[in-house]
Structure formats: structure tokens, C-alpha cells
Amino acid sequence: MRQRHVAGAKTFVDFAGDTLPIYGPDDEVEFYAQIFVAVLGASNLTYVEALANQNLYHAYWCSHPCL
């Protein structure tokens, strides 16, 4: 079902389900990055950023560049 969105009215924000391994200089996994995704409803303009975790601090500050 197709939905119509008014430009500037909605931004859809979520963390992607899978994580990405981030490797250190010794080819060992340092940590698994959480993938933050924001999409503007009308234009499908997408913003993606890899974060260390999903805590409120990271989620709040990574949402600002996409707005």
C-alpha cells in the first residue's frame, strides 16, 4: 500500500536490525556497531550512521545531522 507524505511533515527513525563488526588494527573485532537510519517521508532522502551503542545520548545526537 502506497502512502503519500507531505514534504517536511515526517521523518522515520530507527536502528537497523543487524550490526556491523568494527575491526581493530590487529584484525580482531573491537565492537559491533549499531546502524542508525533516518528517512524523510516525502523524498526518501536517507541518513545512515554507525554508532557504538543505542543509548539515549548517541541516539539523540546522531539524529541532529539528519534534520
All heavy atoms as TSV, in Angstrom:
chain	resi	resn	atom	element	x	y	z
A	1	MET	N	N	0.832	-1.175	0.000
A	1	MET	CA	C	0.000	0.000	0.000
A	1	MET	C	C	0.881	1.244	0.000
A	1	MET	O	O	1.758	1.397	0.839
A	1	MET	CB	C	-0.881	-0.014	1.242
A	1	MET	CG	C	-1.779	1.151	1.337
A	1	MET	SD	S	-2.944	0.894	2.689
A	1	MET	CE	C	-2.708	2.390	3.560
A	2	ARG	N	N	0.682	2.114	-0.957
A	2	ARG	CA	C	1.471	3.337	-1.055
A	2	ARG	C	C	0.884	4.410	-0.156
A	2	ARG	O	O	-0.319	4.621	-0.126
A	2	ARG	CB	C	1.485	3.822	-2.495
A	2	ARG	CG	C	2.263	5.097	-2.666
A	2	ARG	CD	C	2.990	5.098	-3.985
A	2	ARG	NE	N	3.650	6.353	-4.218
A	2	ARG	CZ	C	4.901	6.599	-3.868
A	2	ARG	NH1	N	5.595	5.672	-3.260
A	2	ARG	NH2	N	5.451	7.747	-4.130
A	3	GLN	N	N	1.769	5.081	0.572
A	3	GLN	CA	C	1.354	6.188	1.432
A	3	GLN	C	C	1.896	7.494	0.857
A	3	GLN	O	O	3.027	7.545	0.384
A	3	GLN	CB	C	1.883	5.992	2.844
A	3	GLN	CG	C	1.364	4.753	3.510
A	3	GLN	CD	C	1.957	4.578	4.896
A	3	GLN	OE1	O	2.801	5.345	5.326
A	3	GLN	NE2	N	1.510	3.560	5.586
A	4	ARG	N	N	1.125	8.540	0.930
A	4	ARG	CA	C	1.573	9.853	0.472
A	4	ARG	C	C	1.967	10.684	1.693
A	4	ARG	O	O	1.252	10.705	2.684
A	4	ARG	CB	C	0.475	10.552	-0.305
A	4	ARG	CG	C	0.084	9.806	-1.544
A	4	ARG	CD	C	-0.542	10.738	-2.564
A	4	ARG	NE	N	-0.887	9.995	-3.754
A	4	ARG	CZ	C	-0.095	9.853	-4.798
A	4	ARG	NH1	N	1.102	10.384	-4.778
A	4	ARG	NH2	N	-0.484	9.182	-5.850
A	5	HIS	N	N	3.115	11.354	1.578
A	5	HIS	CA	C	3.622	12.169	2.679
A	5	HIS	C	C	3.829	13.593	2.194
A	5	HIS	O	O	4.348	13.825	1.105
A	5	HIS	CB	C	4.947	11.610	3.203
A	5	HIS	CG	C	4.849	10.206	3.692
A	5	HIS	ND1	N	4.221	9.870	4.875
A	5	HIS	CD2	C	5.282	9.044	3.165
A	5	HIS	CE1	C	4.286	8.568	5.054
A	5	HIS	NE2	N	4.921	8.034	4.022
A	6	VAL	N	N	3.455	14.548	3.009
A	6	VAL	CA	C	3.680	15.958	2.717
A	6	VAL	C	C	5.142	16.269	3.010
A	6	VAL	O	O	5.697	15.823	4.026
A	6	VAL	CB	C	2.752	16.843	3.584
A	6	VAL	CG1	C	3.017	18.316	3.330
A	6	VAL	CG2	C	1.306	16.491	3.322
A	7	ALA	N	N	5.782	17.019	2.128
A	7	ALA	CA	C	7.201	17.352	2.291
A	7	ALA	C	C	7.446	18.038	3.633
A	7	ALA	O	O	6.752	18.994	3.983
A	7	ALA	CB	C	7.664	18.237	1.157
A	8	GLY	N	N	8.409	17.548	4.383
A	8	GLY	CA	C	8.776	18.124	5.668
A	8	GLY	C	C	7.908	17.714	6.832
A	8	GLY	O	O	8.135	18.142	7.958
A	9	ALA	N	N	6.910	16.886	6.613
A	9	ALA	CA	C	5.977	16.534	7.684
A	9	ALA	C	C	6.465	15.381	8.546
A	9	ALA	O	O	6.229	15.364	9.749
A	9	ALA	CB	C	4.610	16.190	7.101
A	10	LYS	N	N	7.160	14.402	7.955
A	10	LYS	CA	C	7.535	13.209	8.716
A	10	LYS	C	C	8.972	12.797	8.445
A	10	LYS	O	O	9.459	12.887	7.321
A	10	LYS	CB	C	6.630	12.030	8.351
A	10	LYS	CG	C	5.215	12.185	8.787
A	10	LYS	CD	C	4.422	10.940	8.499
A	10	LYS	CE	C	2.974	11.145	8.921
A	10	LYS	NZ	N	2.167	9.963	8.654
A	11	THR	N	N	9.617	12.334	9.507
A	11	THR	CA	C	10.918	11.686	9.418
A	11	THR	C	C	10.799	10.362	10.148
A	11	THR	O	O	10.368	10.320	11.303
A	11	THR	CB	C	12.025	12.535	10.076
A	11	THR	OG1	O	12.068	13.801	9.436
A	11	THR	CG2	C	13.369	11.868	9.969
A	12	PHE	N	N	11.170	9.291	9.484
A	12	PHE	CA	C	11.104	7.965	10.079
A	12	PHE	C	C	12.495	7.599	10.587
A	12	PHE	O	O	13.471	7.664	9.836
A	12	PHE	CB	C	10.614	6.944	9.054
A	12	PHE	CG	C	9.243	7.262	8.534
A	12	PHE	CD1	C	9.072	7.983	7.366
A	12	PHE	CD2	C	8.118	6.863	9.243
A	12	PHE	CE1	C	7.808	8.291	6.895
A	12	PHE	CE2	C	6.840	7.172	8.779
A	12	PHE	CZ	C	6.692	7.884	7.604
A	13	VAL	N	N	12.593	7.222	11.866
A	13	VAL	CA	C	13.871	6.973	12.518
A	13	VAL	C	C	13.844	5.604	13.179
A	13	VAL	O	O	12.861	5.248	13.838
A	13	VAL	CB	C	14.144	8.062	13.590
A	13	VAL	CG1	C	15.420	7.790	14.338
A	13	VAL	CG2	C	14.160	9.435	12.958
A	14	ASP	N	N	14.933	4.837	13.008
A	14	ASP	CA	C	15.019	3.524	13.643
A	14	ASP	C	C	16.457	3.033	13.589
A	14	ASP	O	O	17.288	3.573	12.855
A	14	ASP	CB	C	14.109	2.528	12.929
A	14	ASP	CG	C	13.783	1.306	13.772
A	14	ASP	OD1	O	14.233	1.240	14.939
A	14	ASP	OD2	O	13.087	0.427	13.270
A	15	PHE	N	N	16.746	2.019	14.371
A	15	PHE	CA	C	18.016	1.322	14.285
A	15	PHE	C	C	17.808	0.077	13.441
A	15	PHE	O	O	16.807	-0.619	13.590
A	15	PHE	CB	C	18.531	0.926	15.675
A	15	PHE	CG	C	19.164	2.060	16.414
A	15	PHE	CD1	C	18.417	2.856	17.250
A	15	PHE	CD2	C	20.506	2.347	16.259
A	15	PHE	CE1	C	18.988	3.908	17.934
A	15	PHE	CE2	C	21.090	3.397	16.933
A	15	PHE	CZ	C	20.330	4.176	17.773
A	16	ALA	N	N	18.756	-0.195	12.529
A	16	ALA	CA	C	18.667	-1.385	11.689
A	16	ALA	C	C	18.867	-2.624	12.564
A	16	ALA	O	O	19.512	-2.566	13.619
A	16	ALA	CB	C	19.725	-1.339	10.599
A	17	GLY	N	N	18.320	-3.744	12.151
A	17	GLY	CA	C	18.365	-4.961	12.953
A	17	GLY	C	C	19.749	-5.571	13.092
A	17	GLY	O	O	20.127	-6.038	14.153
A	18	ASP	N	N	20.534	-5.565	12.024
A	18	ASP	CA	C	21.856	-6.198	12.073
A	18	ASP	C	C	22.914	-5.214	12.541
A	18	ASP	O	O	22.770	-3.998	12.415
A	18	ASP	CB	C	22.238	-6.727	10.698
A	18	ASP	CG	C	21.350	-7.868	10.255
A	18	ASP	OD1	O	20.797	-8.553	11.138
A	18	ASP	OD2	O	21.208	-8.074	9.041
A	19	THR	N	N	23.991	-5.755	13.077
A	19	THR	CA	C	25.124	-4.941	13.492
A	19	THR	C	C	26.301	-5.230	12.567
A	19	THR	O	O	26.344	-6.253	11.899
A	19	THR	CB	C	25.537	-5.251	14.942
A	19	THR	OG1	O	25.850	-6.636	15.047
A	19	THR	CG2	C	24.418	-4.921	15.917
A	20	LEU	N	N	27.252	-4.298	12.521
A	20	LEU	CA	C	28.446	-4.463	11.707
A	20	LEU	C	C	29.660	-4.601	12.611
A	20	LEU	O	O	29.841	-3.790	13.522
A	20	LEU	CB	C	28.650	-3.249	10.799
A	20	LEU	CG	C	27.647	-3.055	9.684
A	20	LEU	CD1	C	27.915	-1.740	8.970
A	20	LEU	CD2	C	27.728	-4.193	8.707
A	21	PRO	N	N	30.507	-5.584	12.361
A	21	PRO	CA	C	31.718	-5.693	13.175
A	21	PRO	C	C	32.714	-4.596	12.795
A	21	PRO	O	O	32.934	-4.326	11.614
A	21	PRO	CB	C	32.256	-7.075	12.835
A	21	PRO	CG	C	31.703	-7.382	11.488
A	21	PRO	CD	C	30.390	-6.673	11.399
A	22	ILE	N	N	33.278	-3.950	13.791
A	22	ILE	CA	C	34.323	-2.949	13.587
A	22	ILE	C	C	35.629	-3.587	14.050
A	22	ILE	O	O	35.765	-3.984	15.205
A	22	ILE	CB	C	34.041	-1.664	14.387
A	22	ILE	CG1	C	32.675	-1.084	14.014
A	22	ILE	CG2	C	35.149	-0.641	14.178
A	22	ILE	CD1	C	32.538	-0.689	12.565
A	23	TYR	N	N	36.582	-3.695	13.116
A	23	TYR	CA	C	37.843	-4.379	13.396
A	23	TYR	C	C	38.924	-3.394	13.792
A	23	TYR	O	O	39.010	-2.293	13.255
A	23	TYR	CB	C	38.301	-5.161	12.164
A	23	TYR	CG	C	37.384	-6.311	11.814
A	23	TYR	CD1	C	36.368	-6.153	10.893
A	23	TYR	CD2	C	37.530	-7.535	12.439
A	23	TYR	CE1	C	35.515	-7.194	10.587
A	23	TYR	CE2	C	36.685	-8.594	12.135
A	23	TYR	CZ	C	35.685	-8.412	11.207
A	23	TYR	OH	O	34.840	-9.451	10.907
A	24	GLY	N	N	39.757	-3.824	14.717
A	24	GLY	CA	C	40.891	-3.031	15.150
A	24	GLY	C	C	42.101	-3.306	14.279
A	24	GLY	O	O	42.040	-4.080	13.312
A	25	PRO	N	N	43.240	-2.709	14.616
A	25	PRO	CA	C	44.445	-2.877	13.804
A	25	PRO	C	C	44.992	-4.308	13.791
A	25	PRO	O	O	45.713	-4.679	12.877
A	25	PRO	CB	C	45.447	-1.914	14.423
A	25	PRO	CG	C	44.880	-1.515	15.726
A	25	PRO	CD	C	43.429	-1.783	15.708
A	26	ASP	N	N	44.627	-5.102	14.787
A	26	ASP	CA	C	45.120	-6.482	14.846
A	26	ASP	C	C	44.113	-7.480	14.267
A	26	ASP	O	O	44.206	-8.676	14.515
A	26	ASP	CB	C	45.466	-6.852	16.283
A	26	ASP	CG	C	44.299	-6.646	17.235
A	26	ASP	OD1	O	43.265	-6.114	16.796
A	26	ASP	OD2	O	44.439	-7.022	18.407
A	27	ASP	N	N	43.161	-6.991	13.457
A	27	ASP	CA	C	42.125	-7.814	12.806
A	27	ASP	C	C	41.227	-8.563	13.781
A	27	ASP	O	O	40.625	-9.562	13.437
A	27	ASP	CB	C	42.749	-8.806	11.819
A	27	ASP	CG	C	43.333	-8.103	10.609
A	27	ASP	OD1	O	42.866	-6.998	10.290
A	27	ASP	OD2	O	44.255	-8.659	9.991
A	28	GLU	N	N	41.130	-8.070	14.995
A	28	GLU	CA	C	40.190	-8.601	15.978
A	28	GLU	C	C	38.978	-7.678	16.016
A	28	GLU	O	O	39.085	-6.475	15.795
A	28	GLU	CB	C	40.837	-8.639	17.371
A	28	GLU	CG	C	42.082	-9.493	17.458
A	28	GLU	CD	C	41.754	-10.914	17.871
A	28	GLU	OE1	O	40.718	-11.118	18.506
A	28	GLU	OE2	O	42.547	-11.804	17.541
A	29	VAL	N	N	37.820	-8.229	16.324
A	29	VAL	CA	C	36.614	-7.417	16.404
A	29	VAL	C	C	36.690	-6.548	17.657
A	29	VAL	O	O	36.805	-7.046	18.766
A	29	VAL	CB	C	35.349	-8.292	16.442
A	29	VAL	CG1	C	34.121	-7.441	16.651
A	29	VAL	CG2	C	35.220	-9.092	15.162
A	30	GLU	N	N	36.675	-5.222	17.457
A	30	GLU	CA	C	36.698	-4.289	18.582
A	30	GLU	C	C	35.315	-4.191	19.219
A	30	GLU	O	O	35.168	-4.266	20.417
A	30	GLU	CB	C	37.145	-2.900	18.109
A	30	GLU	CG	C	38.572	-2.836	17.623
A	30	GLU	CD	C	39.571	-2.851	18.752
A	30	GLU	OE1	O	39.280	-2.271	19.817
A	30	GLU	OE2	O	40.631	-3.453	18.566
A	31	PHE	N	N	34.297	-3.970	18.384
A	31	PHE	CA	C	32.915	-3.910	18.853
A	31	PHE	C	C	32.000	-4.065	17.646
A	31	PHE	O	O	32.442	-4.054	16.503
A	31	PHE	CB	C	32.624	-2.610	19.616
A	31	PHE	CG	C	32.716	-1.362	18.793
A	31	PHE	CD1	C	31.583	-0.811	18.204
A	31	PHE	CD2	C	33.930	-0.717	18.608
A	31	PHE	CE1	C	31.667	0.334	17.450
A	31	PHE	CE2	C	34.009	0.430	17.853
A	31	PHE	CZ	C	32.884	0.954	17.272
A	32	TYR	N	N	30.728	-4.202	17.915
A	32	TYR	CA	C	29.724	-4.295	16.860
A	32	TYR	C	C	28.952	-2.980	16.802
A	32	TYR	O	O	28.361	-2.562	17.791
A	32	TYR	CB	C	28.772	-5.469	17.116
A	32	TYR	CG	C	29.442	-6.793	16.891
A	32	TYR	CD1	C	30.078	-7.461	17.920
A	32	TYR	CD2	C	29.452	-7.363	15.633
A	32	TYR	CE1	C	30.702	-8.669	17.705
A	32	TYR	CE2	C	30.070	-8.574	15.402
A	32	TYR	CZ	C	30.699	-9.227	16.441
A	32	TYR	OH	O	31.321	-10.423	16.215
A	33	ALA	N	N	28.994	-2.319	15.660
A	33	ALA	CA	C	28.354	-1.017	15.501
A	33	ALA	C	C	26.859	-1.180	15.267
A	33	ALA	O	O	26.422	-2.052	14.523
A	33	ALA	CB	C	28.977	-0.266	14.332
A	34	GLN	N	N	26.082	-0.325	15.899
A	34	GLN	CA	C	24.639	-0.243	15.694
A	34	GLN	C	C	24.401	0.735	14.543
A	34	GLN	O	O	25.031	1.785	14.481
A	34	GLN	CB	C	23.948	0.270	16.955
A	34	GLN	CG	C	24.321	-0.482	18.213
A	34	GLN	CD	C	23.775	-1.892	18.204
A	34	GLN	OE1	O	22.648	-2.121	17.809
A	34	GLN	NE2	N	24.581	-2.831	18.644
A	35	ILE	N	N	23.493	0.415	13.643
A	35	ILE	CA	C	23.256	1.242	12.466
A	35	ILE	C	C	21.986	2.062	12.662
A	35	ILE	O	O	20.893	1.520	12.774
A	35	ILE	CB	C	23.135	0.379	11.192
A	35	ILE	CG1	C	24.351	-0.545	11.060
A	35	ILE	CG2	C	22.973	1.257	9.959
A	35	ILE	CD1	C	25.672	0.177	11.019
A	36	PHE	N	N	22.149	3.386	12.714
A	36	PHE	CA	C	21.046	4.336	12.858
A	36	PHE	C	C	20.606	4.776	11.459
A	36	PHE	O	O	21.428	5.143	10.619
A	36	PHE	CB	C	21.517	5.548	13.669
A	36	PHE	CG	C	20.518	6.659	13.733
A	36	PHE	CD1	C	19.496	6.624	14.656
A	36	PHE	CD2	C	20.605	7.748	12.872
A	36	PHE	CE1	C	18.565	7.659	14.725
A	36	PHE	CE2	C	19.691	8.781	12.933
A	36	PHE	CZ	C	18.673	8.733	13.865
A	37	VAL	N	N	19.297	4.733	11.202
A	37	VAL	CA	C	18.760	5.108	9.891
A	37	VAL	C	C	17.621	6.104	10.084
A	37	VAL	O	O	16.750	5.892	10.924
A	37	VAL	CB	C	18.225	3.864	9.136
A	37	VAL	CG1	C	17.664	4.251	7.779
A	37	VAL	CG2	C	19.300	2.812	8.999
A	38	ALA	N	N	17.641	7.190	9.309
A	38	ALA	CA	C	16.551	8.168	9.284
A	38	ALA	C	C	16.187	8.424	7.825
A	38	ALA	O	O	17.070	8.577	6.978
A	38	ALA	CB	C	16.968	9.467	9.953
A	39	VAL	N	N	14.889	8.448	7.527
A	39	VAL	CA	C	14.414	8.649	6.163
A	39	VAL	C	C	13.337	9.730	6.165
A	39	VAL	O	O	12.409	9.686	6.978
A	39	VAL	CB	C	13.830	7.340	5.575
A	39	VAL	CG1	C	13.312	7.556	4.170
A	39	VAL	CG2	C	14.866	6.227	5.611
A	40	LEU	N	N	13.464	10.703	5.262
A	40	LEU	CA	C	12.421	11.706	5.090
A	40	LEU	C	C	11.292	11.096	4.278
A	40	LEU	O	O	11.522	10.487	3.230
A	40	LEU	CB	C	12.972	12.946	4.382
A	40	LEU	CG	C	14.040	13.714	5.139
A	40	LEU	CD1	C	14.533	14.885	4.305
A	40	LEU	CD2	C	13.505	14.195	6.473
A	41	GLY	N	N	10.058	11.252	4.751
A	41	GLY	CA	C	8.920	10.571	4.164
A	41	GLY	C	C	8.633	10.922	2.722
A	41	GLY	O	O	8.388	10.046	1.901
A	42	ALA	N	N	8.654	12.193	2.359
A	42	ALA	CA	C	8.251	12.599	1.014
A	42	ALA	C	C	9.327	12.329	-0.028
A	42	ALA	O	O	9.040	11.929	-1.143
A	42	ALA	CB	C	7.876	14.072	0.996
A	43	SER	N	N	10.595	12.543	0.328
A	43	SER	CA	C	11.669	12.459	-0.668
A	43	SER	C	C	12.475	11.161	-0.604
A	43	SER	O	O	13.275	10.903	-1.491
A	43	SER	CB	C	12.631	13.626	-0.484
A	43	SER	OG	O	13.302	13.505	0.761
A	44	ASN	N	N	12.302	10.377	0.444
A	44	ASN	CA	C	13.108	9.168	0.681
A	44	ASN	C	C	14.591	9.475	0.852
A	44	ASN	O	O	15.428	8.598	0.670
A	44	ASN	CB	C	12.907	8.135	-0.421
A	44	ASN	CG	C	11.552	7.486	-0.345
A	44	ASN	OD1	O	10.963	7.395	0.726
A	44	ASN	ND2	N	11.039	7.049	-1.472
A	45	LEU	N	N	14.928	10.720	1.175
A	45	LEU	CA	C	16.306	11.078	1.480
A	45	LEU	C	C	16.705	10.311	2.738
A	45	LEU	O	O	16.004	10.360	3.750
A	45	LEU	CB	C	16.432	12.581	1.699
A	45	LEU	CG	C	17.835	13.110	1.941
A	45	LEU	CD1	C	18.688	12.934	0.691
A	45	LEU	CD2	C	17.785	14.570	2.324
A	46	THR	N	N	17.830	9.610	2.684
A	46	THR	CA	C	18.225	8.693	3.756
A	46	THR	C	C	19.507	9.153	4.418
A	46	THR	O	O	20.454	9.562	3.744
A	46	THR	CB	C	18.414	7.281	3.180
A	46	THR	OG1	O	17.220	6.894	2.512
A	46	THR	CG2	C	18.721	6.282	4.273
A	47	TYR	N	N	19.547	9.080	5.751
A	47	TYR	CA	C	20.732	9.379	6.550
A	47	TYR	C	C	21.064	8.121	7.350
A	47	TYR	O	O	20.203	7.566	8.025
A	47	TYR	CB	C	20.466	10.553	7.498
A	47	TYR	CG	C	21.618	10.876	8.403
A	47	TYR	CD1	C	22.674	11.638	7.948
A	47	TYR	CD2	C	21.647	10.410	9.704
A	47	TYR	CE1	C	23.747	11.935	8.769
A	47	TYR	CE2	C	22.712	10.705	10.544
A	47	TYR	CZ	C	23.754	11.466	10.063
A	47	TYR	OH	O	24.808	11.755	10.875
A	48	VAL	N	N	22.323	7.672	7.273
A	48	VAL	CA	C	22.756	6.461	7.975
A	48	VAL	C	C	24.041	6.769	8.719
A	48	VAL	O	O	24.938	7.429	8.186
A	48	VAL	CB	C	22.997	5.298	6.977
A	48	VAL	CG1	C	23.476	4.057	7.698
A	48	VAL	CG2	C	21.748	5.012	6.175
A	49	GLU	N	N	24.132	6.277	9.956
A	49	GLU	CA	C	25.335	6.479	10.760
A	49	GLU	C	C	25.574	5.253	11.629
A	49	GLU	O	O	24.632	4.677	12.170
A	49	GLU	CB	C	25.163	7.722	11.642
A	49	GLU	CG	C	26.413	8.113	12.382
A	49	GLU	CD	C	26.271	9.454	13.081
A	49	GLU	OE1	O	25.378	10.245	12.720
A	49	GLU	OE2	O	27.048	9.702	14.013
A	50	ALA	N	N	26.829	4.847	11.753
A	50	ALA	CA	C	27.202	3.729	12.621
A	50	ALA	C	C	27.535	4.277	14.006
A	50	ALA	O	O	28.291	5.248	14.135
A	50	ALA	CB	C	28.401	2.982	12.053
A	51	LEU	N	N	26.966	3.663	15.046
A	51	LEU	CA	C	27.158	4.114	16.424
A	51	LEU	C	C	27.689	2.980	17.285
A	51	LEU	O	O	27.496	1.799	16.974
A	51	LEU	CB	C	25.835	4.599	17.014
A	51	LEU	CG	C	25.153	5.723	16.276
A	51	LEU	CD1	C	23.768	5.953	16.840
A	51	LEU	CD2	C	25.978	6.979	16.374
A	52	ALA	N	N	28.310	3.338	18.389
A	52	ALA	CA	C	28.853	2.331	19.300
A	52	ALA	C	C	27.746	1.562	20.016
A	52	ALA	O	O	27.883	0.375	20.279
A	52	ALA	CB	C	29.779	2.981	20.316
A	53	ASN	N	N	26.644	2.243	20.341
A	53	ASN	CA	C	25.528	1.574	21.013
A	53	ASN	C	C	24.253	2.377	20.798
A	53	ASN	O	O	24.273	3.406	20.138
A	53	ASN	CB	C	25.815	1.363	22.507
A	53	ASN	CG	C	26.148	2.642	23.212
A	53	ASN	OD1	O	25.486	3.655	23.027
A	53	ASN	ND2	N	27.192	2.617	24.020
A	54	GLN	N	N	23.153	1.900	21.353
A	54	GLN	CA	C	21.854	2.532	21.143
A	54	GLN	C	C	21.384	3.345	22.345
A	54	GLN	O	O	20.191	3.588	22.492
A	54	GLN	CB	C	20.793	1.468	20.838
A	54	GLN	CG	C	20.992	0.746	19.549
A	54	GLN	CD	C	19.855	-0.203	19.244
A	54	GLN	OE1	O	18.768	-0.102	19.800
A	54	GLN	NE2	N	20.103	-1.141	18.360
A	55	ASN	N	N	22.296	3.802	23.180
A	55	ASN	CA	C	21.835	4.545	24.351
A	55	ASN	C	C	21.275	5.909	23.947
A	55	ASN	O	O	21.426	6.366	22.813
A	55	ASN	CB	C	22.948	4.672	25.404
A	55	ASN	CG	C	24.083	5.566	24.979
A	55	ASN	OD1	O	23.970	6.342	24.049
A	55	ASN	ND2	N	25.207	5.437	25.660
A	56	LEU	N	N	20.606	6.552	24.846
A	56	LEU	CA	C	19.892	7.792	24.557
A	56	LEU	C	C	20.828	8.897	24.082
A	56	LEU	O	O	20.486	9.656	23.176
A	56	LEU	CB	C	19.117	8.248	25.793
A	56	LEU	CG	C	18.255	9.492	25.634
A	56	LEU	CD1	C	17.213	9.265	24.548
A	56	LEU	CD2	C	17.589	9.837	26.940
A	57	TYR	N	N	22.007	8.982	24.657
A	57	TYR	CA	C	22.972	10.012	24.264
A	57	TYR	C	C	23.314	9.899	22.784
A	57	TYR	O	O	23.257	10.875	22.041
A	57	TYR	CB	C	24.232	9.903	25.121
A	57	TYR	CG	C	25.311	10.864	24.705
A	57	TYR	CD1	C	25.269	12.194	25.117
A	57	TYR	CD2	C	26.367	10.448	23.910
A	57	TYR	CE1	C	26.254	13.086	24.736
A	57	TYR	CE2	C	27.359	11.339	23.520
A	57	TYR	CZ	C	27.297	12.649	23.935
A	57	TYR	OH	O	28.267	13.529	23.559
A	58	HIS	N	N	23.692	8.707	22.333
A	58	HIS	CA	C	24.065	8.513	20.932
A	58	HIS	C	C	22.860	8.710	19.999
A	58	HIS	O	O	22.978	9.342	18.948
A	58	HIS	CB	C	24.662	7.120	20.720
A	58	HIS	CG	C	26.026	6.988	21.266
A	58	HIS	ND1	N	26.278	6.280	22.415
A	58	HIS	CD2	C	27.217	7.467	20.843
A	58	HIS	CE1	C	27.565	6.337	22.673
A	58	HIS	NE2	N	28.163	7.047	21.733
A	59	ALA	N	N	21.723	8.173	20.362
A	59	ALA	CA	C	20.532	8.297	19.514
A	59	ALA	C	C	20.106	9.757	19.383
A	59	ALA	O	O	19.707	10.200	18.301
A	59	ALA	CB	C	19.396	7.462	20.081
A	60	TYR	N	N	20.200	10.519	20.453
A	60	TYR	CA	C	19.805	11.927	20.420
A	60	TYR	C	C	20.746	12.740	19.534
A	60	TYR	O	O	20.299	13.488	18.670
A	60	TYR	CB	C	19.792	12.493	21.840
A	60	TYR	CG	C	19.462	13.957	21.905
A	60	TYR	CD1	C	18.151	14.389	21.770
A	60	TYR	CD2	C	20.457	14.905	22.088
A	60	TYR	CE1	C	17.836	15.731	21.822
A	60	TYR	CE2	C	20.159	16.253	22.141
A	60	TYR	CZ	C	18.847	16.657	22.012
A	60	TYR	OH	O	18.545	17.990	22.054
A	61	TRP	N	N	22.056	12.595	19.725
A	61	TRP	CA	C	22.999	13.439	18.996
A	61	TRP	C	C	23.185	13.021	17.549
A	61	TRP	O	O	23.541	13.847	16.708
A	61	TRP	CB	C	24.335	13.504	19.717
A	61	TRP	CG	C	24.227	14.369	20.927
A	61	TRP	CD1	C	24.217	13.966	22.224
A	61	TRP	CD2	C	24.028	15.786	20.958
A	61	TRP	NE1	N	24.039	15.041	23.059
A	61	TRP	CE2	C	23.921	16.161	22.300
A	61	TRP	CE3	C	23.940	16.754	19.980
A	61	TRP	CZ2	C	23.733	17.487	22.685
A	61	TRP	CZ3	C	23.741	18.065	20.370
A	61	TRP	CH2	C	23.641	18.427	21.712
A	62	CYS	N	N	22.939	11.778	17.200
A	62	CYS	CA	C	23.077	11.406	15.794
A	62	CYS	C	C	21.839	11.773	15.005
A	62	CYS	O	O	21.872	11.812	13.777
A	62	CYS	CB	C	23.402	9.929	15.640
A	62	CYS	SG	S	22.005	8.845	15.890
A	63	SER	N	N	20.724	12.073	15.672
A	63	SER	CA	C	19.516	12.477	14.942
A	63	SER	C	C	19.587	13.933	14.477
A	63	SER	O	O	18.880	14.313	13.555
A	63	SER	CB	C	18.279	12.248	15.801
A	63	SER	OG	O	18.295	13.096	16.924
A	64	HIS	N	N	20.438	14.748	15.064
A	64	HIS	CA	C	20.518	16.163	14.690
A	64	HIS	C	C	21.051	16.401	13.286
A	64	HIS	O	O	20.508	17.248	12.569
A	64	HIS	CB	C	21.342	16.943	15.717
A	64	HIS	CG	C	20.571	17.211	16.965
A	64	HIS	ND1	N	19.978	18.406	17.208
A	64	HIS	CD2	C	20.271	16.424	18.006
A	64	HIS	CE1	C	19.345	18.360	18.374
A	64	HIS	NE2	N	19.500	17.164	18.871
A	65	PRO	N	N	22.114	15.715	12.818
A	65	PRO	CA	C	22.584	15.982	11.449
A	65	PRO	C	C	21.550	15.626	10.370
A	65	PRO	O	O	21.571	16.211	9.290
A	65	PRO	CB	C	23.823	15.093	11.304
A	65	PRO	CG	C	24.246	14.796	12.678
A	65	PRO	CD	C	23.007	14.816	13.525
A	66	CYS	N	N	20.679	14.688	10.642
A	66	CYS	CA	C	19.720	14.302	9.613
A	66	CYS	C	C	18.556	15.271	9.510
A	66	CYS	O	O	17.789	15.222	8.553
A	66	CYS	CB	C	19.198	12.875	9.857
A	66	CYS	SG	S	18.120	12.711	11.274
A	67	LEU	N	N	18.390	16.150	10.469
A	67	LEU	CA	C	17.294	17.119	10.423
A	67	LEU	C	C	17.770	18.372	9.755
A	67	LEU	O	O	17.181	19.125	9.155
A	67	LEU	CB	C	16.781	17.424	11.833
A	67	LEU	CG	C	16.279	16.213	12.601
A	67	LEU	CD1	C	15.915	16.614	14.013
A	67	LEU	CD2	C	15.083	15.610	11.915
